[in-house]
Amino acid sequence: MEPDKELEQPVEPELTEDQIEAEQVAELEAAIETGRPGEILDVLEQHHPADAADLLEVLPRTMIGNATDMLADRFPTEILLELRDEYRELVVDRLPDEFLAETLNNLDSDDAAVLLDDLEEERQADILKGLDRSEREELERVLAFDEETAGRLMQRDFLAAPEFWTVGQTVDHARDHADDLPESFFEIYVIDPAFRVLGAVSLHTILRNQRSVPLGEIMHPIEIEISPDMDQEEVAYAFQKYDLTSAPVVDESGRLTGMVTIDDVVDVIQEENREDLLALSGVSSSEALDTVLSTFRSRAPWLAVNVFTAFIASMVISIFDATIERIVALAVLMPVVVALGGNAGSQTLAVSVRALAERELSGTTTRRTIVREALNALINGIVFSLAVAVIACFWFQDIRLSVVIALAMLATFMWAGLSGIIIPLTLKRLGADPAVASSVFLLTTVDIIGFLSFLGLATVFLIP
């Protein structure tokens, strides 16, 4: 009996996520190249705004600009807010002023401030003139705060109620004034007649209680009140420490003026982590749309500093040029000493900078950490100095040279381990950013100590 031929049809293999994304990007590119804004919207609106933003960010700069020009006042606001900074600036720069003004009127104050920050001052002023008076004044107050402060993060729309209000009154008030509420919020702030915060009631607490229960009976104390000029990194630390979803922002007199929510703090955490990671390598920017010239300008200053520090290390070597001429093996082994020491110091430095960012180094914790890193450096120094000494002995058949490099390695490891934590702590105390300057000081001093110890010991013990 012959099998049913229809059942023998080959099964189409399922596409992987990368293949699906490639097809969607190709579809988006085709729609842009042929000037079909409707199809561009169709492709983008098939996805969550964050995923749609990812699709746009894959495209070349010129193609993103062309898509923006074609969509104009139909560009989806949700996608605009999900774009990374450099892409959002590119798009905002090409959107019509009327569309931006209308968009700003409908956004929470923190999101509106983000978009305004992407504009040049002259255009920013023109667009502000086109806003409703109340919205314009509110945004001007937000923009008056320094960048990277809580004042820029906070939403000025919030729900507050007196402590004698009941759950039912609060819910009814929220329903009656739904248009005045923020797009998303997690707590209702309980205030006194002077608008000072007495506590907060979580939405899940509201749902669990009867309509007749007063807010004063179910409110919980506020863990922390944020001032508008608080650094955004401090805000992120408070959210992490107290497991917050939102926090009130109060002015100098203690009056409630706004709130910060977790969605904005997550962005801050990502931004601060990225900045610290780049700073450790002496890089200030890594944006996909950076030009060759802007990339050069951001990296050249630290490389220039490294030129200076490299010559300091070279001067140390020049002091022992006669020793190196007599024992050529020293030139072969010098890079081993400083390379291992530099790597050990960089490990300690990375841990130290992270601990400082997480506020883990204070009081007795600092002393314990210094002792721990010193002991760790000692153990690593002993283990790797012995290993390098054995290799050097087999290579050059010289026990004295092996002993010299072992002692130099141990000294370099000890210095690298201690300086990896002491340098960032010192910079922090002096008010400098440890993530930015620590690596330069660390690597320079490790090179100097490594060369001095190795060549100095060789001069004393190997030169007759």
Secondary structure, 3 states (H helix, E strand, C coil): CCCCHHHHCCCCCCCCHHHHHHHHHHHHHHHHHCCCHHHHHHHHCCCCHHHHHHHHHHCCHHHHHHHHHHHHHHCCHHHHHHCCHHHHHHHHCCCCHHHHHHHHHCCCHHHHHHHHHCCCHHHHHHHHHCCCHHHHHHHHHHHCCCCCEHHHHCECCCCEEECCCEHHHHHHHHHHCHHHCCCCCCEEEEECCCCEEEEEEEHHHHHHCCCCCEHHHHCECCCCCECCCCEHHHHHHHHHHHCCCEEEEECCCCEEEEEEEHHHHHHHHHHHHHHHHHHHCCCCCCCCCCCHHHHHHHHHHHHHHHHHHHHHHHHHHHHCHHHHHHCCHHHHHHHHHHHHHHHHHHHHHHHHHHHHHCCCCCCHHHHHHHHHHHHHHHHHHHHHHHHHHHHHHHHHCCHHHHHHHHHHHHHHHHHHHHHHHHHHHHHHHCCCCHHHHHHHHHHHHHHHHHHHHHHHHHHHHHCC
